Amino acid sequence: MESFDIIIVGAGPAGSSAALTAAKEGSSVLLLEEHPQIGIPLQCAEGLSRSTIKDYLDIKSEWTAVSLQGSIVRGPTNEEFKIEYPNVGWVLNRKIFDQELASLAVKEGALLKTNAKVIKIEDKTVLVKENGLIKKYNAKFLIGADGISSNVGFWLGIDTRLGLNEIEVCAEYLIENIKIEPNYTYLVFDNNIAPGGYAWIFPKSKDSANIGLGISPLKAEKKAKEYLDEWVRRDFSNGIIKEKIFGGVPAKILKKFSGKNFFLIGDAARFTDPLSGAGIANGIKSGMIAGRNAVMRLKGKKDYFEKEIEEEIISEITFHKKVRDIYLRLNEDDYKKIFEIGKKFFLGKTITDINTRKIVREVIKNIPSLLPLCIRLLF
């Protein structure tokens, strides 16, 4: 039975980042990916902001589809305003990005196996189905990066179950032959299109985009696909659908995401932003933090995994989870008022940062009726 210092399950951005970091430190790393090809099937809108990743990874232009200069926000009355945010980030080409990130880990010495599905973990033994055969590997340390359905977390005794109030159900199409502004994302806040969530248009070129939505099962009366189909038929009737993606985004803060000989990272650890649904940056951050601290732990040194995760990820997503809880309780009039506040807040300005706490304070100041709810949920 082959043995490795660290076995990582899942070769998405989180798993590959962990493998890259740990391999750089000289550890023997096995990176396992259940699908035959990394980056496929795609489960993402592919947006990444520069501010969230700048201290962790340099994004190469060949990994991106477009560079973003801001967002266009559409409210429940179909009115829009533009947020000018120069060089705010990118829409990635995840099929290239994910493969390149895994390749960087391999160049540093990690062993990558695709079409390798982990079927069981027994103590430090990992059972893997590879091309129809069952193989066993021994791990001194495990890192679970196997996404929202994380079997690794379940096998290691972590309660990763999601209630109806802890998930956004998503549907997205890659659509060509449409007219959009290619350097701006579109964010649509309309309960008729995406109840309890929002809809998006993330450009991939001057005439194609990832068009999707996320809905709350608590507020939706139909399936996410039905809402998306209605929106696409109405607003993109000439578009050509090239790909379809369905999935979920966790909106839960785990009480525990690590143990004596394992870490959970990325979506498996529920590190996705509960408010925006963004997960790439936190996946990469948690992967690099995990890879570095796993090596320290294996060397018998004091590690700071939980502390770093708290500072870099948990503190922000905990606040955003509370804001989402408030968002789910709003009515149509509240949405309209908040849209007008947003328009006054951003219209005609060029910004270099979006401070969620500042925006929440502005909303409370201008909609006094929300004050009791915000005090109860936020403080």
C-alpha positions in Angstrom: 0.0 0.0 0.0 1.5 3.3 -1.1 1.8 5.9 1.6 1.8 9.7 1.4 2.3 12.5 3.9 -0.9 14.2 2.7 -3.9 12.9 0.6 -6.2 15.6 -0.8 -9.6 14.6 -2.1 -10.9 16.9 -4.8 -8.8 18.8 -7.4 -10.9 22.0 -7.7 -9.3 25.3 -6.7 -9.3 24.4 -3.0 -7.7 21.0 -3.4 -5.2 22.0 -6.0 -4.1 25.0 -3.9 -3.6 22.8 -0.9 -1.6 20.3 -3.0 0.5 23.1 -4.5 1.3 24.6 -1.1 2.1 21.3 0.7 4.2 20.0 -2.2 6.3 23.2 -2.3 7.1 22.5 1.4 8.5 19.1 0.4 5.7 16.8 1.6 4.6 13.8 -0.5 1.1 14.7 -1.8 -1.5 12.6 -3.5 -4.3 14.7 -5.2 -7.4 12.7 -6.1 -10.1 13.8 -8.5 -13.1 11.7 -9.2 -13.8 13.1 -12.7 -11.8 12.0 -15.7 -11.0 15.7 -16.5 -10.2 18.5 -14.1 -12.6 21.4 -14.4 -15.4 19.4 -15.9 -18.3 19.4 -15.2 -18.3 23.1 -14.4 -20.2 24.1 -11.3 -19.6 27.8 -11.1 -20.4 31.3 -12.5 -16.6 31.8 -12.8 -16.4 35.3 -11.2 -13.3 36.2 -9.1 -12.6 39.5 -7.5 -9.1 40.9 -7.3 -9.2 42.1 -3.7 -10.2 38.7 -2.3 -7.3 36.8 -4.0 -4.4 39.4 -4.4 -2.4 38.2 -1.4 -2.7 34.5 -2.4 -2.4 33.9 -6.2 -1.4 35.9 -9.2 -4.1 35.4 -11.9 -2.6 34.9 -15.4 -4.5 36.5 -18.3 -4.6 33.1 -20.1 -6.8 31.8 -17.3 -9.5 34.4 -17.8 -12.3 35.1 -20.2 -12.8 38.8 -19.5 -11.5 41.5 -17.2 -14.2 43.2 -15.2 -14.6 47.0 -14.6 -17.7 46.9 -12.4 -21.3 45.8 -12.2 -24.7 46.8 -13.5 -27.4 46.3 -10.8 -31.0 45.8 -11.7 -33.8 46.1 -9.2 -37.4 44.8 -8.9 -38.8 47.6 -11.0 -36.3 46.8 -13.8 -34.4 50.0 -13.2 -30.6 49.8 -13.4 -27.6 51.6 -12.1 -23.9 51.0 -12.8 -21.1 50.5 -10.3 -17.8 51.7 -11.7 -15.0 49.6 -10.1 -11.9 49.6 -12.3 -10.1 46.2 -12.5 -12.4 44.7 -9.9 -11.7 41.2 -11.1 -12.3 38.6 -13.8 -14.6 36.0 -15.2 -12.4 33.0 -15.3 -12.2 30.2 -17.8 -12.5 27.5 -15.1 -11.9 24.7 -17.5 -8.4 26.1 -18.1 -7.9 27.7 -14.7 -8.6 24.5 -12.7 -6.3 22.4 -14.9 -3.5 24.9 -14.7 -3.8 25.1 -10.9 -3.5 21.3 -10.7 -0.6 21.4 -13.1 1.3 23.8 -10.9 0.8 21.4 -8.0 2.2 18.5 -10.1 5.2 20.6 -11.1 6.0 21.0 -7.4 5.9 17.3 -6.9 2.3 16.3 -6.1 0.9 13.1 -7.7 -2.4 13.7 -9.4 -4.8 10.9 -10.2 -8.0 11.6 -12.2 -11.0 9.3 -12.5 -10.1 8.3 -8.9 -13.2 8.3 -6.7 -12.7 8.0 -3.0 -15.3 5.5 -1.7 -14.3 5.1 1.9 -11.9 6.3 4.6 -10.9 3.9 7.3 -8.7 5.6 9.9 -5.7 6.6 7.8 -6.5 4.3 4.9 -8.2 5.8 1.8 -10.0 3.5 -0.5 -10.1 4.7 -4.1 -12.0 3.3 -7.1 -9.6 3.9 -10.1 -10.7 2.8 -13.5 -12.9 0.1 -12.0 -10.3 -1.2 -9.6 -10.2 -0.6 -5.8 -6.8 0.7 -4.5 -5.7 1.6 -1.0 -3.5 4.5 0.1 -2.2 5.4 3.5 -2.2 9.0 4.6 -0.6 10.7 7.5 -2.9 13.6 7.0 -6.1 14.1 5.0 -7.6 17.2 3.4 -11.2 17.1 2.2 -11.9 19.4 -0.8 -14.7 17.4 -2.3 -17.3 20.1 -2.6 -20.8 20.7 -1.3 -21.7 17.0 -1.0 -18.5 16.3 0.9 -18.3 12.6 1.7 -15.0 13.2 3.4 -16.6 15.4 6.0 -19.3 12.8 6.7 -16.8 9.9 7.0 -14.7 12.0 9.4 -17.6 12.7 11.7 -18.4 16.3 10.6 -22.1 17.3 10.4 -22.1 19.1 7.0 -25.9 18.6 6.4 -27.7 21.6 5.0 -31.2 22.7 6.0 -33.6 24.5 3.6 -32.4 27.8 5.2 -28.7 26.9 4.6 -28.6 26.4 0.8 -29.2 28.3 -2.4 -30.4 26.2 -5.3 -28.8 27.3 -8.5 -29.3 27.0 -12.2 -27.1 28.5 -14.9 -26.8 28.4 -18.7 -23.8 29.4 -20.9 -25.6 31.4 -23.6 -24.2 32.8 -26.9 -25.6 35.3 -29.4 -26.7 37.9 -26.8 -26.0 41.6 -26.4 -24.2 42.6 -23.1 -21.5 44.9 -21.9 -18.6 42.5 -21.9 -16.7 44.1 -18.9 -19.5 44.4 -16.4 -21.3 41.7 -14.5 -25.1 42.1 -14.2 -26.7 41.5 -10.8 -30.5 41.2 -10.7 -32.5 41.5 -7.5 -36.1 40.6 -8.3 -38.2 38.1 -6.4 -40.1 37.2 -9.5 -36.9 36.0 -11.1 -34.9 34.7 -8.1 -36.9 34.6 -4.9 -34.7 34.7 -1.8 -31.5 35.1 -3.9 -30.4 36.9 -7.0 -29.8 36.4 -10.7 -26.6 37.1 -12.6 -25.1 37.6 -16.0 -21.3 37.0 -16.1 -19.9 37.9 -19.5 -17.6 35.4 -21.2 -17.1 37.5 -24.3 -18.8 40.4 -26.1 -21.7 38.1 -27.1 -21.8 35.3 -24.6 -22.3 34.9 -20.8 -23.0 32.7 -17.9 -26.6 33.5 -17.1 -28.0 32.0 -13.9 -29.8 32.4 -10.6 -29.8 31.2 -7.1 -33.0 30.8 -5.1 -33.9 30.0 -1.5 -36.1 26.9 -1.1 -37.9 28.7 1.7 -39.2 31.4 -0.7 -39.4 29.7 -4.1 -42.5 28.1 -5.4 -40.9 26.5 -8.4 -37.6 24.9 -9.3 -34.5 27.0 -10.1 -34.5 25.7 -13.7 -38.1 26.9 -14.1 -37.3 30.4 -13.0 -34.3 30.5 -15.2 -36.2 29.2 -18.3 -38.8 31.8 -17.8 -36.2 34.6 -17.6 -34.2 33.3 -20.6 -37.3 33.0 -22.7 -38.3 36.6 -21.9 -35.0 38.4 -22.0 -32.7 36.2 -24.1 -35.0 34.7 -26.7 -32.4 34.9 -29.5 -29.7 33.3 -27.3 -28.2 29.9 -28.0 -27.8 27.7 -25.0 -24.4 25.9 -25.1 -24.1 24.5 -21.6 -26.4 23.9 -18.6 -25.3 23.7 -15.0 -27.3 22.9 -11.9 -26.2 22.7 -8.3 -26.3 24.3 -4.9 -24.3 26.8 -2.8 -24.0 26.2 1.0 -24.9 29.0 3.4 -23.8 27.5 6.7 -21.1 28.0 9.2 -19.7 24.7 10.5 -18.9 24.4 14.2 -16.1 22.1 13.3 -14.0 21.7 10.1 -10.8 20.1 11.3 -9.5 17.3 13.5 -6.3 15.7 14.7 -5.3 14.4 11.2 -7.6 16.2 8.8 -8.8 19.6 7.5 -11.9 20.4 5.4 -11.6 23.3 3.0 -13.5 25.1 0.3 -17.2 24.2 -0.2 -16.6 21.0 1.8 -16.0 23.2 4.8 -18.9 25.5 3.9 -16.4 28.4 3.3 -18.6 29.8 0.4 -19.8 33.3 1.0 -23.4 32.9 2.1 -24.4 36.3 0.7 -22.9 36.4 -2.7 -22.4 32.6 -3.3 -18.7 33.3 -4.2 -16.5 30.4 -3.4 -13.4 30.4 -5.6 -11.3 32.9 -3.5 -12.2 31.2 -0.2 -11.4 27.9 -1.7 -7.9 29.0 -2.8 -7.3 30.8 0.5 -8.4 27.8 2.6 -6.4 25.4 0.4 -3.2 27.3 0.8 -3.8 27.8 4.6 -4.5 24.1 4.9 -1.5 22.9 2.9 0.9 25.1 4.9 -0.5 24.1 8.3 -0.8 20.4 7.5 3.0 20.4 6.8 3.6 22.2 10.1 1.5 19.7 12.0 3.3 16.7 10.3 6.6 18.2 11.4 5.4 18.3 15.0 5.2 22.1 15.1 2.3 24.2 16.4 -0.1 25.0 13.5 -2.5 27.9 13.1 -5.1 26.5 10.7 -8.2 27.4 12.8 -6.8 30.8 13.7 -6.0 31.7 10.1 -9.3 30.4 8.8 -11.1 32.5 11.4 -9.3 35.7 10.5 -9.3 35.2 6.7 -12.6 33.6 6.1 -15.0 32.8 9.0 -15.3 36.3 10.4 -16.5 37.7 7.1 -18.8 34.9 6.1 -20.4 34.8 9.6 -21.4 38.5 9.1 -22.6 37.8 5.6 -24.7 34.8 6.8 -26.5 37.2 9.2 -27.1 39.7 6.4 -28.5 36.9 4.3 -30.8 35.9 7.1 -32.1 39.5 7.1 -32.4 39.4 3.3 -34.6 36.4 3.4 -37.1 38.2 5.6 -37.5 41.3 3.4 -40.6 42.0 1.3 -40.9 43.6 -2.1 -41.1 47.2 -0.8 -37.9 46.6 1.2 -36.2 45.5 -2.0 -37.3 48.6 -3.8 -36.1 50.9 -0.9 -32.7 49.1 -0.7 -32.3 49.4 -4.5 -32.8 53.2 -4.2 -30.3 53.4 -1.4 -27.8 51.4 -3.5 -28.3 53.7 -6.4 -27.6 56.8 -4.3 -24.6 55.0 -2.7 -22.9 54.0 -6.0 -24.3 56.1 -8.8 -21.8 58.5 -10.4 -18.9 57.3 -8.2 -15.8 55.3 -9.0 -15.0 52.9 -6.2 -12.1 50.8 -5.1 -13.8 48.8 -2.4 -17.2 47.5 -1.3 -17.7 47.5 2.4 -20.8 45.4 3.3 -20.9 46.7 6.8 -21.0 50.3 5.6 -23.9 49.4 3.2 -25.8 47.7 6.0 -25.4 50.7 8.2 -26.7 52.9 5.4 -29.8 50.6 4.9 -30.6 50.7 8.6 -30.2 54.5 8.7 -32.6 54.9 5.8 -35.1 52.2 6.6 -35.8 52.5 10.4 -38.4 49.7 10.3 -35.6 47.2 9.7 -33.7 48.3 12.8 -35.3 45.8 15.3 -34.7 42.9 12.9 -31.1 44.0 12.2 -30.3 44.4 15.9 -31.7 41.0 16.7 -29.9 39.1 13.9 -26.7 41.1 13.6 -25.8 42.0 17.2 
